[in-house]
Amino acid sequence: MAAPPHPDEIERHPATARRLHAAEQAISSPDPAVREHAIREAGEIVRAAHREVAGG
């Protein structure tokens, strides 16, 4: 299994970085639905970056 993407790799894609940062901030929301959505969003972004770095 390949290593997870380095944070700098995500930062090379400004729109993706903005989405990830927004999701990271939303994880602190007092609303459980907002937190759940943010966790899913962040996970999707990181998994997509991992696939790209791994060449898949």
C-alpha positions as CSV (number, residue, x, y, z in Angstrom):
1,M,0.0,0.0,0.0
2,A,1.3,3.4,-0.9
3,A,1.9,6.1,1.7
4,P,-0.9,8.7,2.0
5,P,-0.5,11.9,0.0
6,H,1.7,14.6,1.6
7,P,-0.3,17.7,2.6
8,D,1.8,19.7,0.1
9,E,0.4,17.5,-2.7
10,I,-3.2,18.6,-2.0
11,E,-2.0,22.2,-1.7
12,R,-0.9,22.1,-5.3
13,H,-4.6,22.0,-6.3
14,P,-6.0,25.2,-4.8
15,A,-9.7,24.3,-5.3
16,T,-9.2,20.9,-3.7
17,A,-7.2,22.5,-0.8
18,R,-10.1,25.0,-0.2
19,R,-12.6,22.2,-0.1
20,L,-10.4,20.2,2.3
21,H,-9.9,23.3,4.6
22,A,-13.6,24.0,4.6
23,A,-14.3,20.4,5.6
24,E,-11.7,20.5,8.3
25,Q,-13.3,23.6,9.8
26,A,-16.8,22.1,9.5
27,I,-15.7,19.1,11.5
28,S,-15.8,21.5,14.6
29,S,-19.5,22.3,14.0
30,P,-21.9,21.7,16.8
31,D,-24.4,20.3,14.2
32,P,-23.9,16.5,13.9
33,A,-25.1,16.5,10.3
34,V,-22.6,19.1,9.3
35,R,-19.8,17.2,11.0
36,E,-20.8,14.0,9.4
37,H,-20.9,15.6,5.9
38,A,-17.5,17.2,6.6
39,I,-15.9,13.9,7.6
40,R,-17.2,12.3,4.4
41,E,-16.1,15.2,2.3
42,A,-12.6,15.2,3.8
43,G,-12.3,11.4,3.4
44,E,-13.3,11.6,-0.3
45,I,-10.7,14.3,-0.9
46,V,-7.9,12.4,0.8
47,R,-8.8,9.1,-0.9
48,A,-8.9,10.8,-4.3
49,A,-5.5,12.4,-3.6
50,H,-4.1,9.1,-2.5
51,R,-5.3,7.4,-5.7
52,E,-3.7,10.1,-7.8
53,V,-0.4,9.9,-6.0
54,A,-0.5,6.1,-6.2
55,G,-1.0,6.4,-10.0
56,G,-4.6,5.0,-10.0
